[in-house]
Amino acid sequence: MNILLDAGSGGRASMRLIHELFFKYFENDILVKMDDAAYLEMKSPLAMSTDSYTVSPLFFRGGNIGTLAVHGTVNDVSMLGARPRYLSCGFIIEEGFSYEELEEIVKSMAESAKEAGVKIVTGDTKVVTKGACDKIFINTTGIGEIIPPRSKFGSPSGANAKAGDVILISGTMGDHGLTVMAERENLSFVSDVQSDSASLNHMIERLMLEVGEVHVLRDPTRGGVATTLNEIAGQSKVRCVLFEENLPVRENVRSGASILGIDPLYLANEGKLLCFVPKEEADKALAIMKEDKNGKEAALIGEVAELPEGKNGQVVLQTKMGGMRLLNMLEGAVLPRIC
Amino acid sequence: MNILLDAGSGGRASMRLIHELFFKYFENDILVKMDDAAYLEMKSPLAMSTDSYTVSPLFFRGGNIGTLAVHGTVNDVSMLGARPRYLSCGFIIEEGFSYEELEEIVKSMAESAKEAGVKIVTGDTKVVTKGACDKIFINTTGIGEIIPPRSKFGSPSGANAKAGDVILISGTMGDHGLTVMAERENLSFVSDVQSDSASLNHMIERLMLEVGEVHVLRDPTRGGVATTLNEIAGQSKVRCVLFEENLPVRENVRSGASILGIDPLYLANEGKLLCFVPKEEADKALAIMKEDKNGKEAALIGEVAELPEGKNGQVVLQTKMGGMRLLNMLEGAVLPRIC
């Protein structure tokens, strides 16, 4: 069965799709009210974040566009030190798209939302003529409640990195990026990789509640760890020093990336976070990460130093040989439609 | 100048687009923090709504995809009797899209947001390869603060229509739908029509504060007035009776629609609302609408009656000749990509 243009018309065919598919899987007391907006009771202050997902292929090892759309936005909201509560969901579907694939996507979104403890409370479906979009795009926008920060600098922010902080990562780098690349291009020399796509909000909630000073939380998605650290270094006017020998990368990701000539530091991750805390909090934060099913390979990968004069933010890699190499922000695109 | 794939990579090219375009026009203290999520102080309860805009053509008389994306979501949030405060904005852009057109869209979004009194606080940009989307799609998601309702039934809802209510519309029907249709198909016999696209939140705020009982607010977009009333009739289990002679339609819309064989009751509106109030509140509500620049042609167009036994919600038109005609929900699509 295929999705017809009528299903995006706002009329009876739209209603059928909403009732038979979206309500069936997303059902909750707020969504089913069917008003123009969802009525929500929340505690202020809030965190709000949005992302449109255009990943190709739609299904890949470790997830699909739907799980990604839930995990990605849940994580972005969480990175402000917040407890994500509600998601909106906007579908843009190409006429003729498979109903069965849409159902699989919607079903896995519902499962991902349940696992993260968030509700999908309002949505929108547009169906565009054949050729006007490539299969399906999904926007999710999330809102959450800020967890009262224990840090004297307030909620975590890219602007709060301090000289003396250590840089932690919750696991291996590049799994998502290499997986999507390998599946799209049918790269036979890349084996057994799978996306790390996962919601990190439960891990973050523990970090916020149990660690005294969480300065920065950010998920290194597009552009990878190197680009994300450059953003943070620029916002905080600091120098980030990474220890090459501590960087966690799966062996198959390392070898696959190496054949492609890509540094895993620039590959996208969808279930990892970077966390900056004062050195004395490092053990506690690492322990919390490692106790979480998505943080088993967490590692301390670097530290924050004062910025050399005249610079605007800098990231350097201390190599295994003891040399120093400047890591710039990604300039162009390693790969479009990675998320 | 054209938008390149790099601009959606999350790296330096993305940063340039964000700084040189989005920050320039949308600038506000929340957006420029550049964290994964926006930090918002708000009063609960909240209203949240999302819409993806895929309108074609992108520019039409009376607006463009950007103004529509602001007006449409501002209105959806407002329809819950809320004061919209913040919007997120997700762009999906086709590689090669004109930078100048994007700038025009972004600039007019900023103007529309300013007029409505909302801030665009968080965003996302994806650039997809040529042919993977038709020029540009925009998702906006809005949140607002519920205005404490004066009605004993609480905030306005499609489920709150009561027998004895009157049905008001804030102006003429079909202007947006016919305009987009005429521009897309180059219909020369349709002249001087223009979209009614506008934010209605200021009008709604006055209705909420000054009218004792506002039972239903809803904007008749896709599917038009007839489809929207069918939704409400179904949610509230009532019968809506429309008076044909009271229905406000511009003469050029009426004649253009007539040549096309389309009933303006099924044409999309983007700057109109339907409002259900008890009969004794009708004059006050109509006066408030007419004092607003977007409500000059407001009219009382019908009333709510008990549902005949065995029915699930019904909308009928009392014709000028005194007959009764059943108005069904739109079945298929009058026109895809109308918003």
Interface residues (C-beta under 8 A of the other chain):
Chain A: L5 D6 G8 S9 G10 G11 R12 A13 S14 M15 K33 M34 D35 D36 A37 A38 Y39 L40 E41 M42 K43 S44 P45 L46 A47 M48 S49 T50 D51 S52 T54 S56 N75 D76 V77 M79 L80 A82 Y86 S88 C89 G90 F91 I92 E95 V121 T122 G123 D124 K126 V127 V128 T129 G131 A132 C133 D134 F137 N139 T141 G142 I143 G144 I146 S155 S157 G158 A159 R218 D219 T221 R222 G223 T227 E231 Q235 A268 N328 M329 L330 E331 G332 A333 V334 P336 R337
Chain B: L5 D6 G8 S9 G10 G11 R12 A13 S14 M15 K33 M34 D35 D36 A37 A38 Y39 L40 E41 M42 K43 S44 P45 L46 A47 M48 S49 T50 D51 S52 T54 S56 N75 D76 V77 M79 L80 A82 Y86 S88 C89 G90 F91 I92 E95 V121 T122 G123 D124 K126 V127 V128 T129 G131 A132 C133 D134 F137 N139 T141 G142 I143 G144 I146 S155 S157 G158 A159 R218 D219 T221 R222 G223 T227 E231 Q235 A268 N328 M329 L330 E331 G332 A333 V334 P336 R337
